Amino acid sequence: MDCDARVFPKKSCSVIDTAKPYLLNQVAVQANEIDTNPNILMGALRGLGELGLLALRVPRHWGGKEVSEATFGEFQELIARYSGALAFLQTQHQSAASMLVASSNSSVRETYLPRMGNGEVLVGVGFSQLRREGEPLTMAVPVPGGYQLDGIVPWVTGWGIFQDFIVAATLPDGCAVFGVVPFHETEQKSGGRITFASPAQLAAMTSTNTVTATLTRYFLPQELVIDIKTVGWIHENDKNNVLRATFLATGCALAALDIIESTAQTKSLPAIAKSFVSLQQELSDCRNAIHQAQQHPGLELEKKLQLRAWAIDLATRIAHAAVTVSSGAANYLHHPAQRVYREALVFTVTGQTSAVMEATLERLTRRWGEEEEVGTRRQGDKGNGEEAGNFLAAYKSITYSQIIHLSHVIDSDIPQWQGDPNVEFETVAELEKDGYYLRRFSLGEHSATHINAPKSFHKFGLGIDRYPAKSLVVPAVVINIKQQVTVNPDYTLAIADILAWEKQHGEIPPDSVVLLYTGWQEKWSDRTAFMNQDAQGNMHFPGFGKDAIQFLINKRQIAGVGIDTHGVDPGQDNTFAINSLVLEKPRIVLENLTNLDQLPPKGATLIIGILRLRDGSGSPVGVIALS
């Protein structure tokens, strides 16, 4: 199974083409040993160095490969697919190289960078403590010629493998100094020293030798200072790089998927093959969305966090599926499914911030049985980062505590638009005579609770049969204008009503259907009152105002509208201006809704059941709300 080519473009392939045979033939076959044995892990890392793959983001004149962000992400994913421990360890070294590239200290760059790509010098990092709140764990005080460092660095990976590591310590003004220090027990003539605890007993990747460092009056000379970072630098850096760690998670998910595919070939159980296809598709969708987000760095942080959480969720779920199909054998530590499952847990918290934690928890605490649907770009969306955002909006969870019919019961005496065909029922089979009961019925495409299609108001508009299924499951908000309608039955929704609603409930989310509750639903059983015609035959019932509709379409990018009257156009407007505006694109227009008073102002989801009438101008619908 290899879906890489469908996600990543074939540019800068030399790095991937160089790495893949090595990872397949020499790393994958000893992945379990690499996970537990530091010497074998170091050998695997040295192998990457021999291929010149340990300074990928370093400029060529410093001996690096200078690859793009997309290629580096593909490389990270590829390594994580074949060895989580190797991926985790080399990430530290690649990060150190990137920091050195950005340094203004030419001396330290010349000392380290030319020897990092081939692994002659291996450097780790130790500054995750800067993320912690409260008193700084590592402090720095300026002294003549450099800085004196005191405190602990609780997480430094690569003890016994890396020669040096980049440490960070907080200065009195809140900034942080970064510098290179030895990654071995060190005592200076001045009395300063660095000591290290024994490697932590991690659940996975124990071979990476993660330790805690203690610095006591350690002198960091100015010539080994890499940079001085401003207050809060690490938090901004985390926001900018929130997508980088997704590739470790998706690589882990690919490793688990490989196990499922292999098992499907040996165990002839349809459920395994079915799960493989389903999980492979979702993973491909996630990777596509991440790749799209990479191309649009201006994408909102919230959407990037959702992608990160999705990748983490997939890694853990697919790894769990790999354990499941491996049966009892997965309980053995040496089993690949066991290793990959533990790697998924490590990548869940790798580079974790409070925002990543919140996004992950939100993803993981969905209710069992919630439905998800993968969507693609809506027609007419711009290529400015909306694709990844829309992907997330479509690939969502639905939670609810109640299910409500929003459609009226269809009968022969329901209110009808003048000129619409009558609603008729005819019995064609009787239980006593034919052994079953059956009726034929006829009604217009715009009778009862119904949806309008562009074809109804635009010559070349789409018919209702062309609406994709994903467009018929949509979030909804409800704006209540019943009080205004009680005073004026011709009332139309104004922009002021929308802004008043948003002041109380927040801005209307894009791709929502805006439902207008007017109270008119209560007149449904009285045809005369519902159509409300005066002596001249003019109808009087509320609807959407033109300015309000233009605001909703242009400023809020809504998916459509709905109302509990016979038209989203107010009764006195016989030009159908509102329908025409909304249906310039294949949006949603629902009319003759009911039970809108039972919905919350926001948070409901509509499921719209259409009749797929060939070239239909619309269709009677069964609309169900989940709230």
C-alpha positions in Angstrom: 0.0 0.0 0.0 1.5 3.3 -1.1 -0.6 6.4 -1.4 2.3 8.9 -1.1 2.3 9.9 -4.7 -1.4 11.0 -4.5 -0.6 13.4 -1.7 2.8 14.9 -2.3 4.0 16.3 -5.6 7.0 14.7 -7.4 9.3 17.6 -6.9 12.6 17.3 -4.9 12.2 13.6 -5.1 15.9 12.9 -4.8 15.7 13.1 -1.0 12.8 10.7 -0.8 14.1 8.4 -3.5 17.4 8.2 -1.6 15.8 7.6 1.8 13.1 5.1 0.9 15.2 2.1 -0.1 17.4 2.5 2.9 14.4 2.7 5.2 12.7 -0.3 3.6 15.7 -2.5 3.4 17.7 -1.7 6.5 15.5 0.2 9.0 12.1 -1.5 8.7 13.5 -5.0 9.1 15.0 -4.1 12.5 12.4 -1.5 13.7 11.8 -3.4 17.0 15.5 -3.5 17.8 15.9 0.2 16.9 13.1 0.9 19.4 14.9 -0.7 22.3 18.6 -0.7 21.6 20.5 2.7 21.5 23.4 1.2 19.6 21.3 -0.1 16.8 19.4 3.2 16.8 22.7 5.1 16.5 23.7 2.9 13.6 20.4 3.7 11.8 21.0 7.4 12.4 24.5 7.1 11.1 23.1 5.5 8.0 21.0 8.6 7.3 24.1 10.6 7.7 26.0 8.5 5.2 23.2 9.4 2.8 23.6 13.1 3.6 20.0 13.3 5.0 20.6 14.9 8.4 20.5 18.6 7.4 17.6 18.8 5.0 16.6 22.4 5.8 20.2 23.6 5.8 21.4 25.7 2.8 23.5 23.9 0.3 26.6 26.0 0.9 26.6 24.7 4.5 26.4 21.1 3.3 22.6 20.7 3.5 19.9 19.8 1.1 17.8 23.0 1.4 14.5 21.1 0.7 11.1 22.7 0.8 8.8 22.4 3.8 6.6 20.0 1.9 9.5 17.7 1.1 10.7 17.8 4.7 7.2 16.9 5.8 7.2 13.9 3.4 10.6 12.8 4.7 9.5 13.0 8.4 6.4 11.0 7.5 8.4 8.4 5.7 10.8 7.8 8.5 8.0 7.6 11.1 6.4 5.0 8.9 9.4 2.6 9.3 10.8 3.6 12.7 9.2 5.9 15.3 12.4 6.0 17.3 14.6 7.0 14.4 12.1 9.6 13.3 11.9 11.1 16.8 15.7 11.2 17.3 16.6 12.7 13.9 13.9 15.3 14.4 16.0 16.7 17.3 19.1 16.9 15.1 17.2 18.5 12.2 15.7 21.1 14.6 19.2 21.9 16.0 20.5 22.4 12.4 17.7 24.8 11.6 18.4 26.9 14.7 22.0 27.1 13.8 21.1 28.2 10.3 19.1 31.1 11.7 21.9 32.2 14.1 23.8 35.4 13.5 26.9 33.8 15.1 29.0 32.9 12.1 31.6 31.2 14.2 29.2 28.6 15.6 27.6 28.1 12.2 31.0 27.4 10.7 31.9 25.0 13.5 28.8 22.8 13.3 26.8 23.1 10.0 29.3 21.7 7.5 29.5 18.5 9.6 25.8 18.0 10.5 24.4 16.8 7.2 26.6 13.7 7.1 26.3 12.9 10.8 29.9 13.7 11.7 28.5 15.9 14.4 25.2 15.1 16.0 23.4 17.8 18.0 20.2 17.6 20.1 17.9 20.2 21.6 16.8 21.0 25.1 14.3 23.9 25.4 10.8 22.4 25.8 10.9 23.7 29.4 10.3 27.2 28.0 6.7 26.1 27.3 6.0 25.6 31.0 4.2 28.1 33.1 5.4 29.5 36.4 9.0 30.0 37.6 11.5 29.2 34.8 13.3 25.9 35.3 16.5 27.1 33.7 17.9 30.6 34.4 20.6 32.6 32.8 22.5 35.6 34.2 24.8 37.7 32.0 28.4 37.6 33.2 31.6 38.9 31.6 32.1 37.0 28.3 28.9 35.1 28.3 26.2 33.7 30.7 25.9 31.7 33.8 23.3 28.9 33.6 21.5 27.3 36.5 18.5 24.9 36.7 17.2 21.8 35.0 16.4 20.8 31.5 13.8 18.0 32.0 13.8 16.5 28.5 16.9 16.1 26.4 16.9 13.2 23.9 20.0 11.4 22.6 22.2 10.8 25.6 25.2 8.8 24.4 24.3 9.5 20.8 24.5 13.3 20.4 27.8 15.0 21.2 26.2 18.4 22.1 22.8 19.9 22.5 21.3 23.4 22.2 20.1 24.6 25.6 17.8 27.5 26.4 17.7 29.5 29.7 15.5 32.4 30.7 17.1 35.8 31.2 16.1 38.2 34.0 14.0 40.3 31.5 12.1 37.2 30.3 13.9 36.7 27.1 15.8 33.4 26.5 19.4 32.8 25.6 20.2 29.7 23.4 23.6 28.1 23.2 25.5 24.9 22.5 26.6 22.8 25.5 28.3 19.4 25.8 25.9 16.4 26.0 28.1 14.6 28.6 29.0 15.0 32.2 31.1 18.2 32.3 32.9 20.1 35.0 34.5 23.5 34.3 37.6 24.9 35.9 35.4 27.7 37.3 33.3 25.1 39.2 30.4 25.1 36.8 29.1 21.7 35.7 26.5 19.8 33.8 25.2 16.5 35.1 22.6 14.0 33.7 20.1 11.6 35.2 19.8 8.1 34.0 17.7 7.6 30.8 13.9 7.7 31.4 12.0 4.5 31.2 9.6 5.5 28.5 6.7 3.3 27.2 8.2 3.5 23.7 11.4 4.6 22.0 13.5 3.8 25.1 16.5 3.6 22.8 16.4 7.4 22.3 17.8 7.8 25.8 15.9 10.8 27.0 17.4 12.3 30.1 17.2 15.3 32.5 20.1 17.7 32.6 21.1 19.8 35.6 23.2 22.9 35.1 25.0 24.3 38.1 26.8 27.7 37.6 27.6 26.5 34.1 29.4 29.2 32.0 28.1 29.6 28.4 30.7 31.6 26.5 29.5 34.2 24.0 31.1 32.4 21.1 28.7 29.4 21.7 25.6 31.6 22.0 23.2 30.9 19.1 20.6 33.5 19.7 18.6 35.6 22.1 14.9 35.0 21.7 12.2 37.5 22.8 9.6 36.8 25.5 7.0 34.3 24.4 9.1 33.3 21.3 8.5 29.6 21.8 4.7 30.0 21.9 4.7 31.9 18.6 7.1 29.3 17.2 4.7 26.6 18.2 1.8 28.3 16.4 3.9 28.7 13.2 5.0 25.0 13.3 1.8 23.4 14.5 1.5 21.3 11.3 5.1 19.9 11.4 4.4 17.2 14.0 1.4 16.0 12.0 3.8 14.1 9.7 5.1 12.0 12.6 1.5 11.1 13.4 0.5 10.3 9.8 3.7 8.3 9.3 2.8 6.3 12.4 -0.7 5.8 10.9 0.8 4.6 7.7 2.8 2.0 9.6 -0.3 0.7 11.3 -2.1 0.6 8.0 0.7 -1.5 6.6 0.1 -4.0 9.4 -3.7 -4.1 8.6 -3.1 -4.6 4.9 -0.6 -7.4 5.6 -3.0 -9.1 8.0 -5.9 -8.8 5.5 -3.8 -11.0 3.1 -3.3 -13.8 5.6 -6.7 -13.7 7.4 -9.6 -14.0 5.0 -12.0 -11.9 7.0 -14.0 -9.3 5.0 -14.2 -7.0 8.1 -10.4 -6.6 8.0 -10.4 -5.7 4.3 -13.3 -3.3 4.8 -11.6 -1.6 7.7 -8.4 -1.2 5.7 -10.2 0.5 2.8 -12.1 2.8 5.2 -9.1 3.8 7.2 -6.9 4.2 4.1 -9.4 6.6 2.6 -9.7 8.7 5.8 -5.9 8.9 6.1 -5.5 9.9 2.5 -8.1 12.6 3.1 -6.3 13.9 6.2 -2.9 13.9 4.4 -4.4 15.8 1.5 -5.9 18.4 3.8 -2.6 18.9 5.6 -0.8 19.3 2.3 -3.3 21.9 1.2 -2.8 23.7 4.5 0.9 23.7 4.0 0.5 25.6 0.7 -1.5 28.3 2.5 0.4 29.5 5.6 -2.3 32.1 6.3 -4.8 29.4 7.2 -6.3 30.1 10.6 -4.6 28.5 13.6 -7.8 26.8 14.7 -8.0 24.9 11.4 -4.3 23.9 11.7 -5.0 22.6 15.3 -7.9 20.6 14.0 -5.7 19.0 11.4 -3.1 18.2 14.0 -5.8 16.6 16.2 -7.2 14.7 13.2 -3.7 13.3 12.5 -3.2 12.3 16.1 -6.7 10.7 16.2 -5.9 8.7 13.1 -2.6 7.5 14.4 -4.1 6.1 17.6 -7.2 4.7 15.9 -5.4 3.0 13.1 -2.7 1.7 15.5 -5.5 0.3 17.7 -7.0 -1.3 14.6 -3.6 -2.9 13.9 -3.6 -4.3 17.4 -7.1 -5.6 16.9 -6.5 -7.5 13.7 -3.2 -8.9 15.2 -5.3 -10.5 18.0 -3.4 -11.9 21.0 0.0 -11.7 19.3 -0.1 -7.9 19.7 0.3 -8.3 23.5 4.0 -9.3 22.9 6.4 -6.4 23.2 8.2 -7.5 20.0 5.1 -7.5 17.9 5.0 -4.6 15.3 1.4 -3.7 16.2 2.4 -3.3 19.8 5.4 -1.0 18.9 3.4 1.1 16.5 0.6 1.5 19.1 3.0 2.8 21.7 4.6 5.1 19.1 1.2 6.6 18.4 0.9 7.4 22.1 4.3 9.2 22.0 3.4 11.2 18.9 0.1 12.2 20.6 2.1 14.3 23.0 5.2 15.2 20.9 5.6 19.0 20.9 2.3 19.3 22.7 1.0 22.8 23.7 -2.1 23.6 25.7 -3.8 24.5 22.4 -2.8 21.2 20.8 -4.0 19.3 23.9 -7.4 21.1 23.8 -7.9 20.4 20.1 -6.9 16.7 20.6 -9.3 16.3 23.5 -12.1 17.9 21.6 -11.5 15.4 18.8 -11.1 12.4 21.1 -14.3 13.1 23.2 -16.8 12.8 20.4 -19.7 10.6 21.2 -19.7 7.0 20.0 -21.6 6.6 16.8 -21.3 10.2 15.6 -21.5 10.3 11.8 -18.7 11.8 9.7 -18.7 12.8 6.0 -15.8 13.7 4.0 -16.4 16.7 1.7 -14.5 18.5 -1.0 -14.5 22.1 -2.1 -17.8 23.8 -2.7 -18.2 25.0 -6.3 -16.8 28.5 -6.6 -14.5 28.4 -3.6 -11.2 30.2 -4.0 -7.8 28.6 -3.8 -6.7 30.8 -0.9 -6.5 28.2 1.9 -10.3 27.6 1.9 -9.8 24.1 0.6 -8.2 22.7 3.8 -10.7 24.8 5.8 -13.7 23.5 3.9 -12.4 20.0 4.2 -12.4 20.3 7.9 -15.8 21.9 8.0 -17.2 19.0 6.0 -15.3 16.3 7.9 -17.0 16.9 11.2 -18.7 15.3 14.1 -22.4 15.6 14.8 -23.5 15.6 18.4 -27.2 15.8 19.5 -29.6 15.2 22.3 -32.9 15.4 20.4 -34.2 14.6 16.9 -37.0 16.8 15.5 -39.1 16.7 12.4 -39.1 20.0 10.5 -41.5 18.8 7.8 -45.2 19.1 7.9 -47.4 16.0 7.3 -48.5 15.9 3.7 -52.3 15.7 3.2 -54.7 16.7 0.4 -55.8 19.9 2.2 -52.4 21.5 2.9 -51.9 25.2 2.0 -51.0 25.5 -1.7 -49.5 28.3 -3.8 -52.0 29.5 -6.4 -51.5 27.5 -9.6 -49.7 24.6 -8.0 -51.2 21.2 -8.7 -53.5 19.7 -6.1 -52.2 17.1 -3.7 -54.0 13.9 -4.6 -54.0 10.3 -3.2 -55.5 7.3 -4.9 -55.7 3.8 -3.5 -54.4 1.3 -6.0 -54.2 -1.8 -3.8 -56.2 -2.9 -0.8 -55.1 -5.3 2.0 -58.3 -7.4 1.9 -58.3 -7.6 -1.9 -54.6 -7.6 -2.9 -52.8 -8.7 0.2 -51.1 -5.3 0.7 -52.0 -1.7 0.9 -50.7 0.9 -1.6 -51.5 4.4 -2.8 -50.4 6.5 -5.7 -49.9 10.2 -4.8 -49.2 13.3 -6.8 -48.1 16.8 -5.8 -46.0 19.6 -7.2 -42.3 19.9 -6.8 -42.9 23.0 -4.6 -45.7 21.7 -2.4 -45.6 20.9 1.3 -42.3 21.3 3.1 -39.9 21.5 0.1 -36.6 22.6 -1.3 -36.1 24.9 -4.3 -33.3 24.3 -6.8 -31.5 26.8 -9.1 -33.4 25.4 -12.1 -36.6 26.8 -10.7 -35.4 30.4 -11.1 -32.4 30.3 -13.5 -32.5 28.9 -17.1 -29.3 27.0 -16.8 -29.5 26.3 -13.1 -28.9 22.8 -11.6 -31.8 20.4 -11.1 -32.4 19.0 -7.6 -31.0 15.6 -8.7 -27.5 17.3 -9.0 -27.2 18.2 -5.3 -24.4 16.1 -3.8 -25.2 14.2 -0.6 -22.7 16.2 1.4 -24.6 19.4 0.7 -27.7 18.1 2.4 -26.2 17.6 5.9 -25.6 21.1 7.1 -25.3 23.1 10.4 -28.2 25.6 11.1 -28.9 28.7 13.0 -32.3 30.0 13.9 -33.2 33.7 14.0 -36.5 34.4 15.8 -38.6 37.4 14.4 -42.0 36.2 15.7 -42.4 39.3 17.9 -41.9 41.6 14.9 -44.2 39.6 12.7 -47.0 39.7 15.3 -47.0 43.5 14.8 -46.3 43.5 11.1 -47.1 40.3 9.0 -45.2 41.8 6.1 -42.0 42.1 8.1 -38.7 41.2 6.4 -35.5 40.2 8.1 -33.0 43.1 8.2 -29.3 43.3 8.7 -30.0 44.8 12.1 -31.8 41.7 13.1 -28.8 39.6 12.1 -26.3 41.7 14.0 -28.5 41.7 17.1 -28.6 37.9 16.9 -24.8 37.7 16.5 -24.3 40.0 19.4 -26.0 37.4 21.6 -24.8 34.2 19.9 -21.7 35.0 18.0 -21.0 35.4 14.3 -23.0 33.1 12.0 -20.5 30.3 10.9 -19.8 30.0 7.2 -21.6 27.1 5.4 -24.6 27.4 7.7 -28.3 27.4 6.8 -30.1 30.4 8.3 -33.6 29.4 9.4 -36.1 32.2 10.0 -38.7 31.4 12.7 -41.7 33.8 12.2 -44.4 31.8 14.0 -46.2 31.3 10.7 -46.0 27.6 11.2 -48.9 27.8 13.6 -51.2 28.8 10.8 -50.5 25.7 8.7 -53.8 24.0 9.5 -55.8 27.0 8.2 -55.1 27.4 4.5 -56.7 30.9 4.3 -54.7 32.2 7.3 -51.4 30.7 6.0 -51.6 32.3 2.6 -53.2 35.4 4.0 -54.5 37.0 0.8 -56.2 40.4 0.9 -59.2 41.5 -1.2 -57.0 42.2 -4.2 -55.4 38.7 -4.0 -52.1 39.9 -2.6 -50.5 37.7 0.0 -49.1 39.0 3.3 -46.5 36.9 5.1 -43.0 37.6 6.3 -39.7 36.7 4.6 -36.0 37.6 4.1 -35.1 41.2 3.1 -32.9 41.7 0.1 -30.1 43.6 2.0 -30.1 40.9 4.7 -29.7 38.1 2.1 -26.9 39.9 0.3 -25.2 40.4 3.7 -25.6 36.7 4.6 -24.3 35.5 1.2 -21.4 37.9 0.9 -20.3 38.4 4.5 -21.2 35.2 6.1 -20.9 32.7 3.2 -24.0 30.9 4.2 -25.1 27.6 2.6 -28.7 28.6 2.3 -31.9 29.7 4.1 -35.2 28.3 5.3 -38.5 29.6 6.7 -41.8 28.5 8.1 -43.8 30.4 5.6 -44.6 29.4 2.0 -41.7 31.4 0.7 -38.3 32.9 1.7 -39.6 35.9 -0.4 -42.1 37.9 1.5 -45.7 37.5 0.4 -45.9 40.8 -1.3 -42.8 40.2 -3.5 -43.9 38.5 -6.7 -40.5 38.8 -8.4 -38.9 36.0 -6.3 -35.9 38.2 -5.7 -34.7 36.3 -2.6 -34.9 32.9 -4.2 -33.1 34.2 -7.3 -30.2 35.6 -5.3 -29.7 32.6 -3.1 -30.0 30.1 -5.9 -27.4 31.8 -8.2 -25.4 28.9 -6.9 -26.7 25.5 -5.8 -27.5 26.5 -2.2 -30.3 25.4 0.1 -33.8 27.1 0.1 -36.3 25.4 2.4 -39.9 26.6 2.7 -42.9 25.5 4.7 -40.8 24.3 7.6 -42.3 23.6 11.1 -41.2 23.1 14.7 -38.5 25.8 14.4 -39.5 26.9 17.8 -38.0 23.7 19.2 -34.5 24.4 17.8 -31.8 26.2 19.7 -30.5 29.5 18.1 -27.3 27.6 17.1 -25.8 24.2 17.2 -28.5 22.2 15.2 -27.7 20.0 12.2 -30.1 19.5 9.4 -30.5 16.3 7.4 -32.4 17.1 4.2 -34.0 14.1 2.5 -34.8 15.1 -1.1 -36.5 13.1 -3.9 -33.9 13.0 -6.7 -36.3 14.1 -9.4 -34.5 14.2 -12.8 -34.0 17.9 -13.6 -36.3 18.8 -10.8 -37.0 22.5 -10.0 -37.3 21.4 -6.4 -38.6 18.5 -4.3 -40.8 17.8 -1.3 -38.4 17.1 1.5 -38.3 15.3 4.8 -36.1 17.6 7.0 -34.8 16.2 10.3 -32.9 18.4 12.8 -30.4 17.0 15.3 -29.8 19.3 18.2 
